Amino acid sequence: MRIYQTLAWRSPMLALAMTCAMGGTAAAQWLSLPLPGTPRTADGKPNLNAPPPHAADGKPDLSGIWRADTMRYNANLAPVGTEVPMLPWAAEVYKHRVDTEGYDRPMTRCMPHGVPDAMTVLNFKILQMPGVMVVLFEEFHKYRQIHTDGRPLPVDPDPAWYGYSVGRWEGDTFVVETAGFKEGTWLDNNGHPHTEALRLTERFRRINFGRMDLDVTVDDAKAYSRPWKSDTIHFLLQPDTELLEHLCENNREADSLQKFWEGQQAAPPTTGKQ
């Protein structure tokens, strides 16, 4: 299946709906607060090229406020020029979402982005603690827990938007296994679909104080003919700042947008798959 590179942000009507649907957080953070523990250059600026910090147990500390270095991962999780091995029904759904510029993506109705999509939108904050790693998303004020206390993934869990996550260290790489997803999220804004059978493996590596990389393996036998890997997502630390409040409080244009697109092209049946 050919990868569609259409960016979902180019439609004026979609841009209007996005503006109306989302509470006001500027793209640039305006808070400036020198944080303790931040290595600095001689002029007092954060030294983002310093070695990565380590927690009390000697493992790399992923804590901090992070942001993807480009919105491209948000549009399309797959590496540039690659083909994602979608099953026919998934390919049809994906093509429709690209052709209609994602008018019916979940966030237009104030529903959250999924995993790893939520980390490619706005800033997010990692809190690394014994037994659990917590991810706070600036968008919609949501959170995700990654348990590191040795528990296994639950069997037959109640489906959740962010699934159920357990993490472990392999050397300096933090490996996260997630399952138990609720159907309804998209893997990216272009609309790569998934089913409740989705299982993700994320591999986080803090390269230095100011950079963290993530590789994701997508495994969903109901939507794809084989597992596939994402592009490597690069995150940049946002130093000396904090998260801002972001709420989805007004999606009154969503119905008008949906009526417009439904008049242009009928959506393909998903038989319960999103």
C-alpha positions as CSV (number, residue, x, y, z in Angstrom):
1,M,0.0,0.0,0.0
2,R,1.4,3.4,-1.0
3,I,2.0,5.8,1.9
4,Y,0.1,9.0,1.6
5,Q,2.1,12.0,2.6
6,T,-0.8,14.5,2.6
7,L,-0.6,16.7,5.7
8,A,-3.9,17.0,7.5
9,W,-3.3,20.6,8.5
10,R,-3.6,22.1,5.1
11,S,-7.4,22.3,4.8
12,P,-8.8,25.7,5.8
13,M,-12.0,24.2,7.1
14,L,-10.1,21.7,9.2
15,A,-7.9,24.5,10.5
16,L,-11.1,26.4,11.5
17,A,-12.4,23.3,13.3
18,M,-9.0,22.8,15.0
19,T,-9.1,26.4,16.3
20,C,-12.6,26.1,17.6
21,A,-12.1,22.6,19.1
22,M,-9.1,23.3,21.2
23,G,-8.5,25.6,24.2
24,G,-5.8,28.2,23.8
25,T,-2.3,27.1,24.3
26,A,0.3,28.9,22.2
27,A,2.8,26.8,20.4
28,A,5.7,28.4,22.2
29,Q,6.0,28.2,25.9
30,W,6.2,31.6,27.6
31,L,7.2,30.5,31.1
32,S,10.8,31.0,32.1
33,L,11.9,29.4,35.3
34,P,15.5,28.3,35.9
35,L,15.2,24.8,37.2
36,P,17.6,23.2,39.6
37,G,19.6,20.3,38.3
38,T,19.9,21.7,34.8
39,P,23.6,21.8,33.6
40,R,24.5,25.2,32.3
41,T,27.1,26.8,30.0
42,A,29.3,29.6,31.2
43,D,26.7,32.2,30.2
44,G,24.0,30.5,32.3
45,K,22.1,28.9,29.4
46,P,21.0,25.2,29.7
47,N,23.7,22.9,28.3
48,L,21.6,20.6,26.2
49,N,24.6,18.7,25.0
50,A,25.6,17.7,28.5
51,P,25.5,13.9,29.4
52,P,22.1,12.5,30.3
53,P,21.2,12.5,34.0
54,H,20.9,9.3,36.0
55,A,18.4,8.2,38.6
56,A,19.4,6.9,42.1
57,D,19.4,3.3,40.7
58,G,22.0,4.3,38.0
59,K,19.5,4.1,35.1
60,P,19.2,7.1,32.7
61,D,16.6,9.6,34.0
62,L,14.0,10.4,31.3
63,S,12.4,13.1,33.4
64,G,11.7,16.4,31.8
65,I,9.4,18.3,29.5
66,W,9.8,17.1,25.9
67,R,8.6,18.0,22.4
68,A,9.0,16.3,19.1
69,D,11.5,18.1,16.9
70,T,9.0,18.1,13.9
71,M,5.3,17.7,13.3
72,R,6.1,15.1,10.6
73,Y,5.8,12.2,13.0
74,N,2.3,13.5,14.0
75,A,1.2,13.4,10.3
76,N,2.7,10.0,9.5
77,L,4.4,7.7,11.9
78,A,6.0,5.5,9.2
79,P,9.5,6.3,7.9
80,V,9.6,8.4,4.7
81,G,9.3,6.4,1.6
82,T,8.2,3.2,3.2
83,E,5.0,1.1,2.8
84,V,3.0,0.1,5.8
85,P,1.7,-3.5,5.3
86,M,-2.0,-2.7,5.8
87,L,-4.7,-5.3,5.3
88,P,-7.3,-4.3,2.6
89,W,-9.9,-3.0,4.9
90,A,-7.3,-0.9,6.8
91,A,-5.8,0.4,3.6
92,E,-9.3,1.6,2.5
93,V,-10.0,3.3,5.8
94,Y,-6.6,5.0,5.7
95,K,-7.0,6.2,2.1
96,H,-10.4,7.7,3.0
97,R,-8.9,9.5,6.0
98,V,-6.1,11.0,3.9
99,D,-8.4,12.0,1.0
100,T,-10.8,13.7,3.4
101,E,-7.9,15.3,5.3
102,G,-8.8,13.6,8.6
103,Y,-12.1,15.6,9.2
104,D,-13.3,12.8,11.6
105,R,-10.2,12.4,13.6
106,P,-11.0,11.8,17.3
107,M,-9.6,15.1,18.6
108,T,-12.2,17.1,16.6
109,R,-14.6,15.8,19.2
110,C,-12.3,16.4,22.1
111,M,-11.2,12.7,22.3
112,P,-7.5,12.1,23.0
113,H,-4.7,11.2,20.7
114,G,-3.4,7.7,21.2
115,V,0.0,6.1,21.7
116,P,2.5,7.2,20.5
117,D,0.5,10.0,18.7
118,A,-0.1,12.0,21.9
119,M,3.6,12.6,22.3
120,T,3.9,14.2,18.8
121,V,1.4,17.0,19.4
122,L,2.3,19.4,22.2
123,N,4.7,19.2,25.1
124,F,4.6,16.3,27.5
125,K,6.3,15.8,30.8
126,I,7.9,12.6,32.1
127,L,8.1,11.9,35.8
128,Q,10.4,9.0,36.6
129,M,9.8,7.4,40.0
130,P,10.5,4.0,41.6
131,G,7.9,1.6,40.4
132,V,6.2,3.8,37.8
133,M,6.9,6.3,35.1
134,V,4.1,8.9,34.5
135,V,3.6,10.8,31.3
136,L,1.7,14.1,31.6
137,F,0.3,15.4,28.3
138,E,-0.2,19.1,27.9
139,E,-2.9,18.5,25.3
140,F,-6.3,18.0,27.1
141,H,-4.5,17.6,30.5
142,K,-4.3,13.8,30.1
143,Y,-1.8,11.3,31.7
144,R,-0.4,7.8,31.1
145,Q,1.2,5.4,33.5
146,I,4.0,3.0,32.7
147,H,4.5,0.5,35.5
148,T,8.0,-0.6,36.3
149,D,7.3,-2.7,39.4
150,G,7.6,-6.0,37.6
151,R,3.9,-6.6,37.0
152,P,2.8,-8.4,33.8
153,L,0.4,-6.9,31.3
154,P,-3.2,-7.6,32.4
155,V,-5.1,-10.5,30.7
156,D,-8.3,-9.5,29.0
157,P,-8.3,-5.9,30.4
158,D,-11.1,-3.3,30.1
159,P,-9.9,-1.4,26.9
160,A,-8.4,2.0,27.5
161,W,-7.4,4.9,25.3
162,Y,-3.7,4.7,26.2
163,G,-3.8,0.9,26.9
164,Y,-1.9,-0.7,29.8
165,S,1.8,-0.2,29.9
166,V,4.7,-2.0,31.6
167,G,8.3,-1.0,31.3
168,R,11.8,-2.4,31.9
169,W,15.4,-1.4,31.2
170,E,17.6,-3.1,28.7
171,G,20.9,-1.4,29.3
172,D,20.3,2.3,28.8
173,T,17.2,1.7,26.7
174,F,13.7,1.9,28.4
175,V,11.5,-0.7,26.8
176,V,7.7,-0.3,27.1
177,E,5.1,-2.9,26.1
178,T,1.5,-1.7,25.8
179,A,-1.7,-3.6,25.1
180,G,-5.4,-3.4,25.9
181,F,-6.2,-0.5,23.6
182,K,-9.7,0.8,23.0
183,E,-10.6,1.1,19.3
184,G,-11.0,4.7,18.3
185,T,-7.6,6.3,18.4
186,W,-5.5,6.8,15.3
187,L,-1.8,6.0,15.2
188,D,-1.1,9.3,13.6
189,N,-3.0,12.3,12.1
190,N,-3.0,10.8,8.6
191,G,-5.1,8.1,10.1
192,H,-3.2,4.7,10.3
193,P,-5.9,2.6,12.0
194,H,-5.7,-0.1,14.6
195,T,-7.9,-2.5,16.4
196,E,-8.2,-3.8,19.9
197,A,-5.5,-6.3,19.1
198,L,-2.9,-3.6,18.9
199,R,0.3,-4.2,20.8
200,L,3.1,-1.6,20.8
201,T,6.7,-1.8,21.8
202,E,8.4,1.5,22.5
203,R,12.1,1.9,23.0
204,F,13.2,5.2,24.6
205,R,16.9,6.3,24.7
206,R,18.1,9.6,26.2
207,I,21.0,10.6,24.0
208,N,22.1,13.5,26.1
209,F,20.6,16.1,28.4
210,G,18.6,17.7,25.7
211,R,17.6,14.9,23.3
212,M,15.6,11.7,23.6
213,D,14.9,9.2,20.8
214,L,12.0,6.8,20.4
215,D,11.4,3.8,18.2
216,V,8.0,2.1,18.0
217,T,7.1,-1.3,16.7
218,V,3.4,-1.7,15.7
219,D,1.9,-5.2,16.0
220,D,-1.8,-5.6,15.1
221,A,-2.6,-8.7,13.2
222,K,-6.2,-7.6,12.5
223,A,-5.0,-4.4,10.7
224,Y,-1.6,-5.3,9.3
225,S,-0.1,-8.3,7.6
226,R,3.1,-8.1,9.8
227,P,4.6,-5.9,12.5
228,W,6.2,-2.7,11.3
229,K,8.5,0.0,12.7
230,S,8.0,3.7,13.0
231,D,10.4,6.3,12.0
232,T,12.8,7.2,14.8
233,I,11.1,10.0,16.7
234,H,13.4,12.7,18.0
235,F,12.3,14.7,21.1
236,L,14.0,17.9,22.3
237,L,14.0,18.9,26.0
238,Q,12.2,22.1,26.8
239,P,14.3,23.5,29.6
240,D,13.4,26.0,32.3
241,T,9.7,25.9,31.6
242,E,6.5,24.2,32.7
243,L,3.4,22.7,31.1
244,L,0.5,25.0,30.4
245,E,-3.2,24.2,30.9
246,H,-4.8,23.0,27.7
247,L,-8.5,22.1,27.5
248,C,-10.8,21.0,24.7
249,E,-13.8,23.1,25.5
250,N,-15.6,24.0,22.3
251,N,-16.1,21.6,19.3
252,R,-19.2,23.2,17.9
253,E,-17.9,23.2,14.4
254,A,-17.3,19.5,14.3
255,D,-20.8,18.6,13.1
256,S,-20.7,21.1,10.3
257,L,-17.3,19.8,9.1
258,Q,-18.5,16.2,9.2
259,K,-21.6,17.1,7.1
260,F,-19.4,18.8,4.6
261,W,-17.1,15.9,4.1
262,E,-19.9,13.3,4.2
263,G,-21.4,15.1,1.3
264,Q,-18.2,14.8,-0.6
265,Q,-17.3,11.2,-0.1
266,A,-18.9,8.4,2.0
267,A,-16.7,6.8,4.6
268,P,-15.8,3.1,3.9
269,P,-17.3,0.6,6.4
270,T,-15.0,-0.3,9.2
271,T,-17.0,-3.2,10.6
272,G,-16.3,-2.0,14.1
273,K,-12.6,-1.2,13.5
274,Q,-11.3,2.4,13.9
